[in-house]
Amino acid sequence: MTPGARRWRRARAVVALFLLPLSLLALHTAWPRGHGDVQLPVGGQWSGPMGAFTTAGVVHVHTAEHSPDARAPRAALVAAARDNHLAFLVLADHEAPQPLGPGVRARFEDGVLLVAGSEWSADDAHVFDLSPTPGRAGYAAVKDALPDCLARGGPCVAAHPTAWRRPWRPALTGVHGVEIHSSMTGLGDRVRPPFFSLVATAWTVLLNPGYGLWLEGAFDPAAVTLWEAYAPLQPLAAYCGADVHGLLPIRENMLAYTTLLALDAPLSSDAAVAHHQVLGALGNAVCTNMLAGRVEGLTLSHAATTVDAHARLTGALGPASLVLFHDGEERARVVFVDGQARLTAPRVAGPWRAVVEVDTPGAWGRVNKSAAIRLHLVPVDGGG
């Protein structure tokens, strides 16, 4: 046998050894698990623990018409939202001041409310601009984009602030809020060398989108830690950001990063009124990953001596728990019974979070992932 033939044989053996575990993993992850079977109520609205009218939608959506790195046209995104009974989509096209047309900040398309937003891709960070009046494209840095957004009323949000590729570098002074979950940090950060985690994750998502995005959805712990550090120092709301580009299966991307809003009335059929309702509720939203069951709401509030949480979950694929954290440390935990869970802990000032966790089938064994998160700052003086 010639040296060249021996080298070729060794190369084939190495390739075979590499492909064999990938093939076994493919067979395992592609096996149906039930992820993604959740059905939301028609119109994306139902009564739940968040209040009389809980409304579901998706925030931070890019369209092929305006974002060069997006692949899904707006019509396909609207159709996916409608088919899954989502009530609204908040657009975040890159450098697109008026994605719905001149002077239009909101309108209904095929029964889905579209809200105009813009993502300014400054060199040192990205600003998610939800101002009622449009900005302009071409901000070189946050020091240019943020003051202009604030002058137009905001909300002005730090987009995917802890993402490896696009971290937030300036101080958060003046920012209205930060995104605490995003597919940018769930999947986008996996492009970090040496790419091993990206290969495994991409393989899983391609073969079983529901399972793959269940593993990556929910919230970004680093962004939550950032909120917990800043919120006691300045008003800082928590925003959910799906960062939909059409590069992932659209339905699973939307359901893995769904936003729940607590409204005081049904979402209006008047676009201008509905626009006001959505913007007013976004900063106090619940970030959810619906792919292993439907979270019907998650409240987190405080009384004179207690902090209280309540959640409802239907169709969960495994045992679920409601967990309360204070300043990053677990304070209380309870298991869901008949789809309901309540928790009460002694009131302490500072940042609190309530998390719904679901124990689901994993590629190897079981995986405990958060299905929903809500953040709340308890003031020092007992007010609020």
N, C-alpha and C positions, 0 to 999 in steps of 0.2 A: 504494500500500500504506500502510495506516495505521501510525502509530508503534507501536501495540499489537501489530499483526501482525508488524512487524519485530522487536520484542523477543521475541515468542514463537518466531519462526524462529531467532533467535540462541540462545535458551535450548535449543531442541531440538538445535541443532548442538553446543552444549557437552555436553549429556547424551549425545549419540551418540558424541562423542569420548571421553567418560569410559567408556562401556559397551564400546566396541570393544576396548580392550586387556584389559579384564576378561573379555570373552567369549573372546578368544584364550587368555588365561591359563587360563580354565576348561577349554577344550578340551585344553590341554596337560597340566594337572595331573590331569584326570579320566582320562587315558589309562592303562590298566593297567600297573603296573610290577612287580607281584609282591610288593609290601610286604604284610606281614601273613600270609603263608602258613605261617609257622612252626608246628610241632606239638610240644608238650611231651610228655614221656613220661606214660603213665597214672599218676595219683596224684601227679604233680609231683615224683617222686623218681627219680634215676639216679646212677650212679657217675660221677664226673668229677674234674677236677684239684683241686677243693676238698676232696675226701676220699671216703670210701666211700659216703656218702649225701648227695647234693646235692638240696635240696628247694626248690621254687619256689612263691612265693605273692605276695600283694599286701598292702602295709602302708598304713594311713591311708585307710580306706574309709568314706564317709558313706552313710547309708540314708535313704530318704524317710520312714521311720517316726519318726526321731528328729532329723534335721537339717532345719531349715526351708528351707535353700538347696539341698537335694538332691532329685533327681527319680526316682531308681531305687529301687524297693522291695528289701528284703533278698533276697527270693526270686529276683529277676532277677539280682542280683549273684552269688548262690550258683550259679545255673544257668550264668552266664557263666564262673565259675571252674571249675565241674565240666566244662563242655563243652571247656574249653581245658586240662584236666588240671592246674590249679593246686591245690596241696594245702591252702593256708590263706589266710584273709583276716583282717587285723587291723583292727577297727573303730575309728573315731575320731569318733563323732557329737558334735556340739556340745552341751555342757552336759548330757550324758546319762551319769550315773554308772553305771547298770546297764543297758546296751543289750540284754543277753541275758536280763534278768529278775533278780529279787532273788537275790543270792548266787551267781549263775552267772558265772564268769569265762571259761569256754571250753566249747564243745560242738560236736559234729559235726552238720552239716545236709546231707543228701544227699551224704555222703562228703567234705565240705569242712569243715576245722576253722575255727571262728569264735573269735577271741580278742577279749575285751572290752577296749577302750581308750576314752578320752575326750579330746576336744579342748576345753580351757578357753579361751574367747574373751575374754581379758582385754583391757582398753583399750590396753595398751602392747605386747602381743605375744600369741601363742597358745602354750599349753603342751600338748603331746601326752603324756598321762598313761597309762602302762601298768602302774600299780601293781596288786599282787594283791588289794588291797581298794579298794572304790569311794570316790571323793571326793564332792563336793557341787557343785551348780550355783551360779553366781552370784559367781565370783571377780572382783573389780573390777580387780585389777592382778596382775602377775606376782609381786610381793612377797607376795601372799596365796596365789596358786595354787601357786607353786613350793615353798615350805616345807611346805605340806600334802601335796603329792605326795611330796616327799622323806621326810616322816615316815611315809608309808604304804609306802615301800620302792622306788618307781619301777619301771622306768626313767622319768625325766622328761626329755622331749626338747623342744628348741626347734623348733617347727614352722615350716616354710618361712621361715627366719630372715632371708633377704635379699629377700623379696618386697616389691615396691613398695607394695602396698596394706596389707600386714600385716607390716612388718619387725619384727625383734627389737630393742627399744630398750634394755632393761636390760643390765647386765653378765651374762656367761654363768656367773658364779660359782655352783657347785653343780649346774649342769645336767649330766645324764649324757651327753647327745649332741645333735647337730644333724642335721636333715634335709639331705642333700646333693643330692637331686633331688626334684622335685615339679612337678605340672602347674600349681600356683599360680604358680611362677616361670617355667615354660615358656610357658604361655598366659595365665594370670591377669594377669600383669604387662603384657600387651599392651593393657589398658584404659587405660594411661597416655596422656593427650592427646599428639599430635593424632590418635591412633587409626589412622593409616595402616597401621602394621604389623598391627594387629588385623584390619582389613578383608582384607588379603591372606592372613593366616593362617587366618582363619575361612573364607574362600572355599576355600582349599586343603583344610582339614580336612573341610568339608562334602562336597566333591566326591570326595575321596580320603582317607578317614580314616587308612589305613595310612601313606600318604606324608606327610600333614600331621603326624601324631604321631611319625613317625620323625624329622622335622626338629626337633621340639620336645622329644623325649625325651632320655634319657641323664642328664646331670648339670648342676647349676647351678654355673658356675665361681666366682661370688661366694661361694656357700656353702662350696665346697671351699677357697677362699682363707681364709675365716673359720676353718674347721677347722684348716688348716695353721698359722694364727697362734696359735690357742688350745691345740691338742693338746699342744705341748711344755710348756705351763705348768700344765695340769691334765688329769686323765683325761677324755677327751672322745671318745665313740664316734661313728661315722658311721651314720646311719639313712637308709633309703630311704623316701620318702613319695609315694605315687601321688596322693593327694588326690582320689580318685574321688568325684564328685558325681552322676554320671548325666547331666551336661550335655554330655558328649562321648560318642562311640560307646564303649560299655562295654568291648568286647573289646579294641579298639585302645588305650584308656586303660590297661587292665590290662597288656597286653603291652609297652607303651612304658615302663612304670614298674614292672617286675617286680623282686622281691627274691629273691636266691638265698642260701640258708643252708647252711652246712657242719655237718651233724649227725654224731654219733658212731654213731648207730644209726638204723634206719628210723623214720619218724614213727609214734609209738605210736597204736594204735586207742583207747587210753584218753585221754579229753579232758584230764584233769588232768595226766597225764604229758606229753602232746603240748604242752600249754600251757607247761609248764616248759621243754621242749626249744626251742620257738620263742623264748620270751623270752630264754633263755640265749644264743641265737645271733644275735639281731637286731643287736646292736651291732657285729658283725664280718661284716656281710653284704656281698654284691656287689650293686650297683645296675645293672640291665640294661635295655636297650631291645632287645627281641627282634624288632622288626618287619622287620629285614633279615637275619635269620639267628638260629640258636639258640646262644647262649653257654652252653656246658655246664659252665662253672666258670672261676674266675680266682683263682689263689693269689698271695699276696704275702707273703714271709717273709724272715727274715735269718739268716745263719749268722755264724761268727766273723769272716769277712773279706768276705762278699758279701751282696748283696740279690738275691733270686731271684723271678722271676715265671713263671707257666705258665698257659696258657689253651687252651681247645679251642672251636672254633666250627664249626658245621655249617650248610650251606644258605645261606651268605652270598651276598648279591646282587652283591658286587663284591670286589675285592682288600681284604684286611684286614691290619692291623698290630697288634703288641703294643708298647706304649710305656711306658717307665719315667720317672717324674718325681721329682726330689728338690727339696723346698722351692720348688716351682713351676717349676723349670727341667728341660727334657728332658735325660735322661742316656743313654738307649739306646733303640733301635728295631729291630724285626725284623719281617719279613713272614711271615704264616702260610703254611705248606707242608702240604698234605694235612690242613688243618683244625687244625693244631697250631702252637703257638709257645712258645718259651722264651727267657728273658732273664736275664742275670747282670750285675750292676754292682758295682764296689767299694763295700764297706760304709761308709756315712757316717751318723752319728747325725742324727736329725731326721725330718720328715714325708715319707713316700714315697707315691706313688700309681702304680698300674698301670692302664692304660687300653687297652681293645680298641677300635680304630678301624676303621670299614668305609667304603669308598668306594662310594657308591651313586648311581644316576641322580637328578638334580635337575631342577627346573623349567627351569633354563637351565644346561646342562652337567652336572657331577657335584658331589656334596656329600660331604665327608668328615666323618662324625659319629662320636661315641663310642658304642659299643654296650654297654660295661660299664666300671665303675670300682670299684676297691678301694683303700682307704686303710690305711696301716700306719705306726705311729710306731716308729722304731728308737731304742732308748734310748742314752744317752751311755756308760753303763758296760759295754755289751756284753751285758747280761742280757736278760731278757724272752723 
